[in-house]
Amino acid sequence: MVDDGTGFDVAAAPDGFGLTGMTERVALVDGSLEIESAPGQGTRLTIELPVARIEVAS
């Protein structure tokens, strides 16, 4: 997800429930969340989730 909003300094971001909650939920399914942002530059969230493989009996 990308936006062209005001952005923020990721290192100085307060520990609110929004991004922290997203990070925790992604981690619960063994995924990863990357946050890229800078003041005046918008924000990009990259979420990677594992795909379950289902074996079908033949």
N, C-alpha and C positions, 0 to 999 in steps of 0.2 A: 504494500500500500504506500502511495506517495502523495503528499500534498504540497501545495506551494504557499503554505501559511507563513507565520512569523518565525517558526523554528525556535530552538532553545539550545542551551549549552547542556549536553548530555551529562557531563561530569558534575555539573552544579545543579542538576534537576533535583527537586525535593522528592523525598520518598513518599509519594502519594499512593493511592490504591489503584489507580488506572493502569499505568505501565507495570507496576509491581504485580498486580493481579494477572495481567496478560502473561507476564513472564512465568509466573507460577503455574498457570493453566497449561501453557505450552510445555513446561518441564514435566508435568504430570503424565504426558503421553510421549515422553522421551524426545521431545522436539527442541528446537532452538529458536531464539528470538534475537535479532540484531536491530539496534536502533541507531540510525544515522541522522544527525540534525546539527544545525548551527544557527545562531541568531540571524534572522533575515533570509535564511536559505531553505526553509521548509523542513519537512521530516520524511524519512523513509523507514518503514518497518519491513523487515524481511523475516518471515516465519518459515521454518523448515520442519515438516512433520514426517515421521516414518510411515511407510505404506505397509499395511499388513498383507502378507502373502497367504493365500488360501489354497491348500492342496486339494485337488479334486480326485477322488478315487475313480479309477477306470474299470 
